[in-house]
Amino acid sequence: MSRTCPLTGKRPLAGNSISHAHNKNRRRQLPNLQWKSVWVPELDRSVRLRLSTRALRTIDKKGLLPYLRSRGLRLKDVLPPRAHARNVSI
């Protein structure tokens, strides 16, 4: 499973961890991804997604389907691979 938010596209960043003696070690900054069940009133059911906390805040403000439409996505595009087997028409 990739550590990428399907809505915002946030991915891990790479950089250096620098000590007081200025020794450099490579490190990764991972996005804050959370598993969340989001209620979709248009489908009258909830959908479990792995999203960044920034995307969760925007979904709280706009709603899931309007946010997807503004990004040019469909619900099928952001669902995990196993969820495609279920009936999701939008």
N, C-alpha and C positions, 0 to 999 in steps of 0.2 A: 504494500500500500504506500503510495507516495505521500509525502508530507506537504501537500499543496491544497489550498482552499479552492474548491471548484468555482466559487462565486467571485472572489476577489483576486484570485491568482497569486496570493502570497505564497512564497517559497522560502526555503532555508537560505540564509545569507552566510557567506564565508568571510572570515577576517582573522586578525591576529589577537591573541590574548597577550598583553604586554605587562610584564612584571615591573616592580620598582627598579630592578637592575636593568631594565629595558631588554630583557630576553623575550623573544617572540615565539609563540606557539600557535599553530593553526587551531581555529575553533569554528564551530557552526552555531549560528543563532537561529533556532527553530521558531516557526510561527506558532502562535497560541491557538492550536486547533482543539476543538471540543466536539464530542458526540452530543447531538441535541435532537430531540423529537420536536418538530415544528408542526403546529396545527395548520392545515390548509382548509379554510372554510369552503372554498369552491369544490373541493373533492369530498368534504365532510369526513376527513380522516387525518391522521398525523403521518409525517414522513420523517424518518431518521436520517440525519445528514451529519457529516463531519465538516464543520465550518470554523473559520477564524472568528474570534470574538468581535472583530470589527464588522464582519458580515452579520453576526447575530444582532448587533445593535441596530444595523440598518434594517434588518428584517422586522425587528420590533417596531421601528418607525413606519416603514412603508407596507410591510406584508411580504410574504414570500413570492407569490406570483407576480405582483407589480414590479418587485425588484428584479426578478428574472427577466421580465419583458424589457425593462430599461437597459439591461445588459445584453439583450439579444439572445437569451438562452431559453431553453425549455426545461421543464422539471425532469424529463428523461436524461438531459445532459449532465445534471448534477447528482443524480442518485448513484449510490454505490452499485457495483456490477450485479450483485445478487438480487437487488431490488427490481431489476428490469423484468424479472419473470412474473412479477405481480401485475395486476391490471392498473396501469397508470396511463390515462388517455391524454393528459395535458402535458 
